[in-house]
Amino acid sequence: MSLNLLGCNAASLTADFVAQGEKPFRAKQVMRWVHGSLCDSFEDMTDIAKTTRAALAARAEIAAPKVLKDSTASDGTRKWLFDVGNKNAIETVYIPEEDRGTLCVSSQAGCALDCAFCATGKQGFNKNLTTAEIVAQLWAANRMLLDSGVDRGERHPVTNVVMMGMGEPLANFEAVVPALEIMLDDNAYGLSRRRVTLSTSGLVPQIDELRDRCPVALAVSLHATNDALRDVLVPINKRYPIRELLAACNRYLDKAPRDFITFEYVMLDGVNDQIEHAKQLVEIC
């Protein structure tokens, strides 16, 4: 199987070059071409020796999932449906605003957590995305946006990434963290930690591990203010109840790039929208 360069962070790509007897700095060069210049051809990597390029082309590829559907709404929001194999597809959404271009990225095809109000959860869990499939959404979106004339005067049209698409990012931890590292790498996309947000339904051990390995902005899908109700709406709460989740959030703040954590709360008519819920939410926040 070819090595997909879209899924190689600096550490893994450096190790690959060293194993081939190449200098470690080759990794930075290739990352600048693949991610910084959004290059899809080894021939275009003109500051790398032809012999090195040929050896790389023999063992590696730059491959993004096929686009099944590309649609743009009247407000400029653009949505792609990517084919990730075995009849699985994922959605990626670009949201343009005056001061930013935000990309909503998926981490899984389907989801196993089965939150009561979530359409993705209803389709069940199909697969974890690879690091390459996660990063490819950012790589391909930037390329297609540039092709359609989107220019924000920055390095790429996408200025912010939110891991809020299909799936629970922290349930695919070992693929998501290298993807985040690539997004943050100055030789790749160069996004600041404040401009990359990961949304979780509350996997407490992984929140702690994310804090230690790659802290980015954190958003928590709360949706209820007491354990009895959250057990129904967000079933992972049965394993990690609100008290434990809030304690993990406070620990995360020690290394968070922002001095706050975002709580997400979908208001469901007659379910979690009562006055007592509002009072409880104030106490939690």
N, C-alpha and C positions, 0 to 999 in steps of 0.2 A: 504493500500500500504506500502510495506517495505521501510525503510529508506536506501537509497543507500549511503554507506559510501564514495564512490568515489566523491560524490558531497558535502561533509560536510567540510567546513573550520573550523578553530579552534574555532571560536565564536559559530557557530551553534552546533558543536559536544559537546563543553563544556556545553552549555545550555541543550542539550539532556541528558547528564549524570547527571547534577544537578537535572533536573526534575525527574530522576529515583532514586534520593536519593544517587547518587554516588559522589565520590570526583571529583573535577574539573580536577585533573591531569590525570584522566583516558583518557581524550581526547588526550593528548599528546602521551600517550602510544599507543593508537589505531592508531593515525595518523602515528606514526613511523612504526607500523606493515604494515598498508595498503599501504602507499606511500613510506616510506623509504625502507622497505623490500619487497615491491610489493607482499604482502601476500594476498591470496584469501580464506583462511580458518581460521575460528575462533579458531579451535583446535590448530593452530600453535602459537597463541598468549600466549606463555608459562609464561610470567611474569604477567599475569592477572588472577585473581582467577577464578576457574571453574564456580562458580555461576554467576559471572559477565559476563563471556563469554557466558554462556547459555542464560542469559537474553538479551544480545546484539544480539545473533543469532536469538532469537525469534522475534525481532522487526526490524532487519536490514539485509542488504545483501551487498556483494561486487560484483557488476555486471557490466561488460563492454558489449558494443554492439557486436553482432556476426560479425566475419570477413567473408565477402562475397568473397573477392579476395585479394591475397597477391602476388605481383610481384616485381622482382628486375631487374633493368636495368644493362647494361654492366659496367656502371661507379659506381655501388654500390648503386645508389639511389633506395630506396625501397618504394613502394606505397601500402597502404591498402585501401580497400573499406569496410566501416562499415555499417551495417544495423541499422538504427535508427527508424524503425517501419513505418507502413502504406505505404509500398513500397518506402520509402525514404532511400537514402544512401548518405554517406559523404566520402570524400577522406582525407587521412592523408599521408604525405610524409616525409620520413627520408632522409636527404642529408648528406652523410658522407664527411668530409674533414680531412686533416691531423691533425689539431689542435682542431677540434670540431665535434660534431654530432648534426645537427639542425633538429628539427621536425616542420613541417608546419601543423598547427592545424586549423580545421574548427570550426565555431561558429554557423552556420545556415545550414539547408538543403535548398539550393536555396538562392535567394537574391531578395529583392524588389527594389533595387536601379537602376537596369537596365542600368549600364554603357555600352556604345555603343560597346566596344571591348571585353566584358566579357562573356564567355560561361556560367558561373553560372547564371548570370543575365537573360540570354535568357530562362532558364528553369522556371523562376518565383520563387516566394517565397512559400515554403512549410511549414517550421516550424523553430522556435527557438530551438536550442539545450539546454538541461538542463545543469546545472553545472557539473553533473555527466557524461554526454555524452561528454562534452568538456575535462574534466580531464581524462576520460577513454582512450582517444586517447594517452595521454602521458603515462599513467599506462600500457596499453596494448603494446604500442610500445617498452617501456623499457623491458618488460617481453619477448617479442618475439625476440628482438635483443640479449638479454642475452642467450636465448635458442639456438640461431644460432651462438653463440660464439663471439659476438661483445663485446669487452672490451677496454675501453679507459683509464683505470686506474683511473677512477673517480667514483663517487657515483653510477651513472647510465650511460648507453651509450649515452642518450640524454643530451647534455650539454647546448643547446640553444633551445628556443622555439620562433617561429614566428607565431602570429595570422594573417596569410595571406592565409588561406585556403578558403573554401567556405563560403560566407556570409560576412556581414558587422558587425564586432565585437561590435561596439558601438551601433548598432541597437538592440543588445541583451544584453544591459548593465548589468542588474541585475543578469544575469547568468554568464556573463564573468568576472565581478569583483571578485566574490568569487573563480572562477577558477584560476584567477591570484594570489589571496592570497594563495591558496593551493600550487601553483607552487613555490611561494617565501618562503613559511614557512620552517624553518630549521628542523622541525619535519616531513616534507613531502619530497619535492624534493630539497629544499635548493638552488634554482637558484637565482642568483643575479638579481637585477632590470635591470642591463645592459645586461643581457643575455636573457631577455624576451622582445620581440618587438611586439607591436600591430600596425597593419596597418589599417588606416581608409580613407574613401573617403571624409571625412570632415564634420562630424556632430559636429558643433561648441559647443553647450551646453554640449554635452557628453565629448568632449575634456577637457573642463573646469572641469567637475565633476571628470573625471579620474585623472586629476592633483591633485585634493584635496583628493581623496579616495585611489588611488593605482597607483601612477605614475610609469610607466615602459618606456622603450625606445619607441619612437613614430616614425612611418613612415606614410607619407601622400601621398595618390594616387593623384598626381597633374594632369599630362597628358596633360595639356594645360596651356597657359600663359596669356590668356585673357578670360574674362567672356563669350563673345559671343561663343567662341569655346568650352570652358569648359561646358557651358550649354548643348551643344550637346553631348559631350563625357561623362561627369559625371553629370547627371541631378540634383543631390542634390545641385549643384552649384547655381541653381536658388533660392534656399532657403538660402544658405550660400555662397555668392560670395567670390571671391579670397581675397579681402581686409579683410573681416571678418575672413576668414580662417587663413590668415597670422597673424592677430592680436591674434587669439587664440593660434597659434603656439608660438608666442613670450611670451604669458602668461604662456604657458606650460613649457617653458625653466626655469622658476623660480624654479620648483621642479623636473625637468627631471633628471634621473640618469646619462645622458650624457649631454655634453654641446652643443649638436647639435640635429637637427631633420632631418630625412631622407626624401627626396622627391623622389617619384617613378614617372617615366616618360616613358611610352611606346611610342616609335616612330612609327607613322603610316604614311606610304608612301603617300606623297602629302597632308597630313592632318595637322600634327603638327610638321613637320620636316623641316620647312623653316628657312632661315637665320634670319628673323625677330623674329621667335619663339625662336631661340637660344639667341638672344639679350635680349628679354623679360625675358627669364629664368634666365639669369645672373642678371638682375635687381631685380627679385623676390628673388633670393637666397642671 
